[in-house]
Amino acid sequence: MTPLIGRKWASAAAGILLACAGLPATAQPPANLAAVPDATIVAEHWLTSRTVQITVSTNAFTAPVAVEVMLPRGYRPDDGQRWPVTYYLAGANHDQTALRAAYDGEAVTESYPSIVVEPRGDIGFWSDWFDQGRGGPPKYESFVIGQLIPLIDANFRTIPDRAHRAIVGESMGGYGTFMLAARHPDRFVAAASLSGVLDTNSPQTWDPVSYTPIAQGAAPAAVYGPRATEEIRWRGHNPPDLAENLRAVDLQVFTGNGVYDPAHGESAGEQSVGCPVESALVHQPSVSMHTVLLALDIPHGWTDLPWGCHGAALFEYEMRQAIRHLAEVFASPPAAPSSFDFRSIEPSFDVWGWSVRADPNRAMEFLDLRDVSDTGLSVTGSGTTSITTPPLFRGADQVRVTVDGSPMTVSPNAEGEVTLVLDLGPADRQQQYRPGAVTEMRTAVVQLVR
C-alpha cells in the first residue's frame, strides 16, 4: 500500500478506506515520499482516522524521531484543497502524543481548519544543545525549522507559506513557541503560548532549564551552558530579549494563576502539583513577557486567567481559545512587513530574505538590525559584518549605497542582490555578559538607492 501522505495519491485507495473506517494502518516502510536534506520519513502508522504517526530519520538526533500529524476534517489526499499548518510543541517530558492523547486534541480541533503537527520534544527546550561546547545532537530547533517544516510541506497538502503557518505550545512548548517564532519570524504568521515559561531571565526558571534535561540522560546545563558563564546563549534564545523580532507575528499569551478550580475540570492531582508550578514558574515569566511587549508597543493577546493549575484541563482550555483566534488569522493573514527589526547572537543567519555573516573573529554577542527595508538599515555590532540584500535590484546596473554619509556605487549580482561589507570597529573578543567582559559596539547607517 502506498502511504496516504505520499505524493502518488492515486494508489492510496486501500489506505483511504482503512482510515475512513477508523482502522489504524500497519506501520511499514513508506514508498514514494519526498525527503529533504538530512531528514527522511522511514515509517508511518495510522493511529485514528485523522491522525498518522510518521517516523523521521534525521541527523538532528541519534535515533529516528516520532511525529504525529493530525488532519483536519475534510482533508482529502486527492482533491485540490490545501490547508494551513499549525505546529504544536509539547511541554517537558511529553512526547508527540500529548495533544491527542492527553488534551483530547481531536475533539479540540474538530472544526479547526488546519493540519496540526506535533513533534517529540523530550526535555530539550526546543533548542540545539550547547552540551559543554560539543553541540548537538540533539538539535530540536534545526529539526523543526530546517527539516520538519519542509518535510511536512513536501508530503501533505499544505499551503506552504508563512501566512498559513502557526506555532503553539504548552509549558516548555510555550517557551519553544515564542523562542522559535522570535528567532524565525519569517516562518510563522502567528504564535501562541499556553502557560509557557516565557522568561529565562527570571531566576526561578534557571534550575528547571539547567537541571530537568538530566532526566533525559544529559549533563547539567546541557541546553545553553551554565548561565553564569554562558548568559549570552540564554538571552539569545529568551523571548523577552528577542521581543522586537516578534513585531510582525500575531501573538497570544495565556497563563493561569495557580488557583485550583474543579469547575473547569481540574483534578486533585493537578491541584497538588500543577497549582504550585503555574503560580511559581509560569505566571510571573508570562507577565514579564506581556510587560515587555507592552513597553515595545507590540500588539498581542493577553489572557491572565483567574484560575488554572499547570495540567491537562488548563492546557486544553487555553488551546481551544488559541485556535479559535488562529483560524481567524489563517482566514485573513496579515501581509509580511515592509520593514523590520531583528537581533541575533548567531554568527550567521538569514531572515526575511536578508543574509548576515558576522565577523568570524567576533566573540558571541548580539547583532542588531534596525529599520531594515528596501531603502536601507542600521546595524549595531562589532567586527567586519557582511550583509546581502534580497533580490531587490533586478535589472539595475548599479546601486548607490551610502554608509554613515559616505557614498559609493555597488553593482548587484545576477539575481539583483547587493552585498555590503560593514566595518563595525574591532571584533569583540570577550563574550557578551560574561563576568568582566568589555563589549564595544558600533552602529552603521546604510541607505540604498536604485
C-alpha positions as CSV (number, residue, x, y, z in Angstrom):
1,M,0.0,0.0,0.0
2,T,1.4,3.4,-0.9
3,P,1.2,5.7,2.1
4,L,-1.6,8.2,2.2
5,I,0.9,11.0,2.9
6,G,2.9,10.4,-0.2
7,R,2.7,12.3,-3.4
8,K,1.3,9.5,-5.5
9,W,-2.2,9.8,-4.2
10,A,-3.9,7.7,-6.8
11,S,-2.6,4.4,-5.5
12,A,-3.6,5.1,-1.9
13,A,-7.2,3.9,-2.1
14,A,-6.8,0.9,0.3
15,G,-5.3,3.1,2.9
16,I,-8.0,5.7,2.5
17,L,-10.6,3.0,3.1
18,L,-8.8,1.9,6.3
19,A,-8.5,5.5,7.5
20,C,-12.2,6.4,6.8
21,A,-13.2,3.2,8.7
22,G,-11.3,4.4,11.7
23,L,-8.8,1.5,11.5
24,P,-5.1,2.1,12.0
25,A,-2.9,1.0,9.1
26,T,0.0,-1.2,9.8
27,A,3.4,0.5,10.3
28,Q,5.6,-0.1,7.2
29,P,8.5,1.5,5.4
30,P,6.7,4.1,3.2
31,A,7.3,4.5,-0.5
32,N,7.1,7.5,-2.9
33,L,7.6,10.0,-0.1
34,A,9.6,13.2,-0.6
35,A,12.7,13.6,1.6
36,V,14.6,16.8,2.5
37,P,18.3,17.2,3.2
38,D,19.2,15.1,6.2
39,A,15.6,14.0,7.0
40,T,13.6,11.2,5.6
41,I,10.2,9.6,6.6
42,V,11.1,5.9,7.3
43,A,7.8,4.7,8.7
44,E,4.1,5.7,9.1
45,H,1.4,4.3,11.3
46,W,-2.3,5.4,11.3
47,L,-3.5,5.9,14.9
48,T,-7.0,7.0,14.1
49,S,-8.9,8.1,11.0
50,R,-7.4,11.6,11.4
51,T,-4.0,11.1,12.9
52,V,-0.9,9.4,11.4
53,Q,2.4,9.0,13.2
54,I,5.4,9.3,11.0
55,T,8.9,8.4,12.0
56,V,11.7,10.6,10.7
57,S,15.3,9.6,10.3
58,T,17.3,12.8,10.9
59,N,20.9,13.9,11.7
60,A,19.4,16.2,14.4
61,F,19.0,13.2,16.7
62,T,20.9,10.0,17.4
63,A,17.8,7.9,16.6
64,P,14.7,8.3,14.4
65,V,12.1,10.6,16.0
66,A,8.3,10.2,16.0
67,V,5.9,13.0,14.9
68,E,2.1,12.9,15.0
69,V,0.2,14.6,12.1
70,M,-3.5,15.4,12.8
71,L,-5.5,16.0,9.7
72,P,-8.5,18.4,9.6
73,R,-12.0,17.3,8.9
74,G,-12.5,17.4,5.2
75,Y,-8.8,16.7,4.3
76,R,-8.6,14.5,1.2
77,P,-5.3,13.4,-0.3
78,D,-6.7,13.5,-3.9
79,D,-8.5,16.8,-4.2
80,G,-7.2,20.3,-4.9
81,Q,-7.7,21.8,-1.4
82,R,-4.7,22.8,0.6
83,W,-4.5,23.6,4.3
84,P,-2.7,25.8,6.8
85,V,-0.3,24.1,9.2
86,T,-0.1,24.5,13.0
87,Y,3.0,23.2,14.8
88,Y,2.3,22.1,18.4
89,L,5.2,21.9,20.8
90,A,4.6,19.8,23.9
91,G,5.8,20.5,27.5
92,A,8.8,18.9,29.3
93,N,9.0,15.1,29.2
94,H,5.9,14.9,26.9
95,D,6.1,13.1,23.6
96,Q,4.4,13.5,20.3
97,T,1.1,12.1,21.6
98,A,0.4,14.9,24.2
99,L,-2.1,16.9,22.3
100,R,-4.1,14.0,21.0
101,A,-3.9,11.6,24.0
102,A,-3.7,14.0,27.0
103,Y,-5.7,17.1,25.9
104,D,-8.4,15.4,23.7
105,G,-6.8,17.0,20.7
106,E,-9.0,15.5,18.0
107,A,-12.1,16.9,19.8
108,V,-10.4,20.2,20.4
109,T,-9.5,20.5,16.7
110,E,-12.8,19.1,15.4
111,S,-13.6,22.2,13.4
112,Y,-10.2,23.7,13.2
113,P,-9.2,24.3,9.5
114,S,-5.6,23.3,9.8
115,I,-3.2,20.4,9.8
116,V,-1.7,20.0,13.2
117,V,1.9,18.6,13.5
118,E,3.3,17.6,16.9
119,P,7.0,16.5,17.1
120,R,8.5,14.8,20.0
121,G,10.2,17.3,22.3
122,D,11.6,15.3,25.3
123,I,13.1,17.9,27.8
124,G,15.0,19.6,25.1
125,F,13.6,23.2,25.4
126,W,13.2,23.1,21.6
127,S,16.8,24.2,21.1
128,D,20.0,23.0,19.6
129,W,22.1,22.0,22.6
130,F,25.4,23.6,23.6
131,D,26.3,20.5,25.5
132,Q,29.6,21.8,27.0
133,G,30.7,23.1,23.7
134,R,30.2,19.9,21.8
135,G,27.0,20.9,20.2
136,G,24.2,18.6,19.1
137,P,22.6,16.2,18.5
138,P,20.1,16.8,20.0
139,K,19.1,19.7,17.7
140,Y,15.5,20.4,18.2
141,E,15.4,23.8,16.6
142,S,17.3,22.6,13.5
143,F,14.9,19.7,13.2
144,V,11.7,21.7,13.5
145,I,12.8,24.7,11.4
146,G,15.1,23.3,8.8
147,Q,13.8,19.7,8.3
148,L,10.2,19.1,9.7
149,I,8.6,22.2,8.1
150,P,9.8,21.4,4.6
151,L,9.2,17.7,5.1
152,I,5.5,18.3,6.0
153,D,5.1,20.7,3.1
154,A,6.6,18.2,0.7
155,N,4.3,15.3,1.8
156,F,1.0,16.8,2.9
157,R,-1.5,19.1,1.2
158,T,-0.3,22.3,2.9
159,I,-0.3,25.9,1.9
160,P,3.5,26.1,2.1
161,D,4.0,29.8,3.1
162,R,4.4,31.8,6.3
163,A,0.9,33.3,6.0
164,H,-0.6,29.9,6.6
165,R,1.8,28.5,9.2
166,A,1.4,29.0,13.0
167,I,3.1,27.6,16.1
168,V,1.6,26.9,19.5
169,G,2.7,25.0,22.6
170,E,2.2,24.4,26.3
171,S,4.7,24.9,29.2
172,M,8.2,24.2,27.9
173,G,6.5,24.2,24.5
174,G,5.1,27.6,25.1
175,Y,8.7,28.8,25.7
176,G,9.7,27.0,22.5
177,T,6.8,28.5,20.6
178,F,7.9,32.1,21.3
179,M,11.6,31.3,21.1
180,L,11.4,29.8,17.7
181,A,9.0,32.4,16.4
182,A,11.4,35.1,17.6
183,R,14.4,33.5,16.1
184,H,12.5,32.8,12.8
185,P,9.7,35.3,12.5
186,D,9.7,34.9,8.7
187,R,8.4,31.3,9.2
188,F,5.3,31.8,11.3
189,V,2.4,34.2,10.9
190,A,1.2,33.5,14.5
191,A,2.4,32.1,17.8
192,A,0.5,31.2,21.0
193,S,2.0,30.3,24.3
194,L,-0.2,28.2,26.6
195,S,1.1,28.6,30.2
196,G,4.6,28.9,28.8
197,V,7.8,29.6,30.8
198,L,8.5,32.7,28.8
199,D,11.4,34.4,30.5
200,T,14.6,32.6,31.4
201,N,15.9,35.9,32.9
202,S,13.5,35.1,35.8
203,P,15.7,33.3,38.5
204,Q,13.0,30.8,39.3
205,T,13.4,29.4,35.7
206,W,17.2,28.8,35.9
207,D,17.1,25.5,37.7
208,P,14.4,23.9,35.6
209,V,16.2,24.9,32.4
210,S,19.5,23.7,33.8
211,Y,18.6,20.5,35.6
212,T,15.4,19.0,34.1
213,P,17.4,17.7,31.0
214,I,19.2,15.4,33.4
215,A,16.1,13.1,33.2
216,Q,17.0,12.8,29.5
217,G,20.5,11.5,30.4
218,A,22.1,14.8,29.9
219,A,24.7,16.7,32.0
220,P,23.5,19.8,33.9
221,A,23.3,22.9,31.8
222,A,23.4,20.8,28.6
223,V,21.0,23.1,26.8
224,Y,22.7,26.5,26.9
225,G,25.6,26.0,29.3
226,P,26.0,27.4,32.8
227,R,24.1,30.7,33.0
228,A,27.0,32.4,34.9
229,T,29.4,32.0,32.0
230,E,27.1,31.5,29.0
231,E,24.4,34.1,29.7
232,I,24.5,35.3,26.1
233,R,23.3,31.9,24.9
234,W,20.4,32.0,27.3
235,R,19.5,35.5,26.2
236,G,19.9,34.7,22.6
237,H,17.0,32.2,23.0
238,N,15.0,34.1,25.5
239,P,11.7,35.6,24.2
240,P,11.8,38.9,26.1
241,D,15.4,39.6,24.9
242,L,14.2,38.9,21.3
243,A,10.8,40.6,21.6
244,E,11.4,43.1,18.9
245,N,11.8,40.3,16.4
246,L,8.1,39.4,17.1
247,R,6.5,42.6,15.9
248,A,5.2,41.1,12.7
249,V,3.9,37.9,14.4
250,D,0.4,37.6,15.7
251,L,0.9,36.8,19.4
252,Q,-1.2,35.2,22.1
253,V,0.0,34.7,25.7
254,F,-2.1,32.6,28.1
255,T,-1.4,31.9,31.8
256,G,-3.2,30.6,34.8
257,N,-2.6,31.9,38.3
258,G,-2.3,28.6,40.3
259,V,-5.8,28.7,41.8
260,Y,-7.5,25.3,41.7
261,D,-10.9,25.3,40.1
262,P,-12.6,21.9,39.7
263,A,-15.4,23.6,37.8
264,H,-13.0,23.7,34.9
265,G,-12.3,20.0,35.1
266,E,-9.1,20.3,37.1
267,S,-8.2,17.1,39.1
268,A,-6.9,16.7,42.6
269,G,-3.5,15.7,41.1
270,E,-3.3,18.9,39.2
271,Q,-4.1,20.7,42.4
272,S,-1.2,19.2,44.4
273,V,1.4,19.5,41.6
274,G,0.1,21.8,38.9
275,C,-1.0,24.7,41.1
276,P,2.5,25.4,42.6
277,V,4.1,25.1,39.1
278,E,1.7,27.5,37.5
279,S,1.9,30.1,40.3
280,A,5.7,29.8,40.9
281,L,7.2,29.0,37.5
282,V,4.8,30.2,34.8
283,H,2.7,33.2,35.9
284,Q,5.4,35.7,36.6
285,P,7.5,34.9,33.5
286,S,4.4,35.2,31.4
287,V,3.6,38.6,33.0
288,S,7.2,39.6,32.3
289,M,6.8,38.8,28.5
290,H,3.5,40.7,28.5
291,T,5.2,43.7,30.1
292,V,8.0,43.7,27.6
293,L,5.5,43.5,24.7
294,L,3.5,46.4,26.2
295,A,6.7,48.5,26.6
296,L,7.6,48.0,23.0
297,D,4.1,48.6,21.8
298,I,3.8,45.2,20.2
299,P,0.2,44.1,19.8
300,H,-0.6,40.8,21.4
301,G,-3.4,38.8,23.0
302,W,-3.1,38.6,26.8
303,T,-5.2,36.2,28.8
304,D,-4.4,36.1,32.6
305,L,-7.0,33.6,33.9
306,P,-8.4,33.9,37.4
307,W,-7.8,30.2,37.9
308,G,-5.6,27.5,36.5
309,C,-3.1,24.8,37.6
310,H,-0.4,23.5,35.3
311,G,-2.1,20.5,33.7
312,A,-4.3,19.0,31.1
313,A,-7.5,20.9,32.0
314,L,-5.8,24.2,31.7
315,F,-3.9,23.4,28.6
316,E,-7.0,22.1,26.8
317,Y,-8.9,25.2,27.7
318,E,-6.1,27.5,26.5
319,M,-5.7,25.5,23.3
320,R,-9.4,25.9,22.5
321,Q,-9.2,29.7,22.9
322,A,-5.9,29.9,21.0
323,I,-7.0,28.0,17.9
324,R,-10.3,29.9,17.6
325,H,-8.1,33.0,17.1
326,L,-5.6,31.2,14.8
327,A,-8.4,30.2,12.5
328,E,-9.3,33.9,12.1
329,V,-5.7,34.7,11.3
330,F,-5.5,32.0,8.7
331,A,-8.7,33.3,7.1
332,S,-7.2,36.8,6.8
333,P,-3.5,36.7,7.3
334,P,-1.5,39.9,7.6
335,A,1.0,40.9,4.9
336,A,4.7,40.5,5.5
337,P,6.2,43.6,7.0
338,S,7.7,46.3,4.7
339,S,10.4,46.9,7.3
340,F,11.6,45.1,10.4
341,D,14.0,45.0,13.3
342,F,15.9,41.8,14.2
343,R,18.6,40.8,16.7
344,S,20.5,37.5,16.9
345,I,23.6,36.0,18.6
346,E,24.3,33.6,15.7
347,P,27.5,34.0,13.7
348,S,25.3,33.8,10.5
349,F,21.6,34.0,9.9
350,D,19.0,34.6,7.2
351,V,15.8,36.5,7.9
352,W,13.1,38.0,5.6
353,G,15.4,37.3,2.7
354,W,18.4,39.1,4.1
355,S,21.6,37.2,4.8
356,V,24.0,38.3,7.6
357,R,27.5,37.0,8.3
358,A,29.2,38.3,11.4
359,D,33.0,38.7,11.8
360,P,34.4,35.2,12.3
361,N,36.7,36.6,15.0
362,R,33.9,38.1,17.0
363,A,33.0,36.6,20.3
364,M,29.4,35.7,20.8
365,E,27.2,38.8,21.2
366,F,24.1,40.3,19.9
367,L,24.0,41.9,16.4
368,D,21.1,44.3,16.0
369,L,19.4,45.2,12.7
370,R,17.1,48.2,12.8
371,D,14.6,49.7,10.3
372,V,15.5,47.1,7.6
373,S,13.8,47.9,4.3
374,D,14.5,48.2,0.6
375,T,15.8,51.7,1.3
376,G,18.4,50.8,3.9
377,L,19.0,49.8,7.5
378,S,21.2,50.3,10.6
379,V,23.4,47.7,12.0
380,T,24.9,47.6,15.6
381,G,27.7,45.2,16.5
382,S,31.4,44.7,16.3
383,G,33.9,43.5,13.6
384,T,33.5,43.2,9.9
385,T,30.0,42.3,9.1
386,S,28.7,41.1,5.7
387,I,25.1,41.7,4.7
388,T,23.4,40.5,1.5
389,T,20.1,42.1,0.5
390,P,17.2,40.1,-1.0
391,P,16.9,40.4,-4.9
392,L,15.8,44.0,-4.6
393,F,17.7,45.3,-7.6
394,R,17.0,43.1,-10.6
395,G,17.7,44.9,-13.8
396,A,19.7,47.6,-12.1
397,D,23.3,48.2,-13.3
398,Q,24.4,50.0,-10.2
399,V,23.0,50.8,-6.7
400,R,24.0,53.9,-4.8
401,V,25.0,53.0,-1.3
402,T,25.6,55.5,1.5
403,V,27.3,54.3,4.7
404,D,27.3,56.8,7.5
405,G,27.1,59.6,5.0
406,S,29.8,58.3,2.7
407,P,28.5,57.4,-0.8
408,M,29.7,54.6,-3.1
409,T,28.4,52.7,-6.1
410,V,27.8,48.9,-6.0
411,S,26.9,46.5,-8.8
412,P,24.2,43.9,-8.0
413,N,24.8,40.3,-8.8
414,A,22.9,38.5,-11.5
415,E,20.0,37.8,-9.0
416,G,19.7,41.5,-8.1
417,E,21.3,41.2,-4.7
418,V,23.8,43.6,-3.2
419,T,26.4,42.6,-0.7
420,L,27.6,45.1,1.8
421,V,30.7,44.7,4.0
422,L,30.5,47.0,7.0
423,D,33.2,48.0,9.4
424,L,31.8,48.0,12.9
425,G,35.1,48.5,14.6
426,P,37.3,45.9,16.2
427,A,35.7,42.5,16.8
428,D,34.9,42.0,20.4
429,R,37.0,39.1,21.8
430,Q,35.1,38.7,25.1
431,Q,31.7,37.0,25.1
432,Q,28.9,39.4,26.0
433,Y,27.5,39.2,29.5
434,R,30.4,37.0,30.7
435,P,31.7,38.4,34.1
436,G,34.3,41.1,33.4
437,A,33.7,41.2,29.7
438,V,34.1,44.5,27.9
439,T,31.7,44.8,24.9
440,E,32.1,47.8,22.5
441,M,29.7,48.1,19.6
442,R,29.4,50.5,16.7
443,T,26.4,51.4,14.6
444,A,26.5,51.8,10.9
445,V,23.6,53.5,9.0
446,V,23.1,52.4,5.4
447,Q,21.0,53.9,2.7
448,L,20.2,52.2,-0.6
449,V,19.1,53.9,-3.8
450,R,18.5,52.1,-7.1
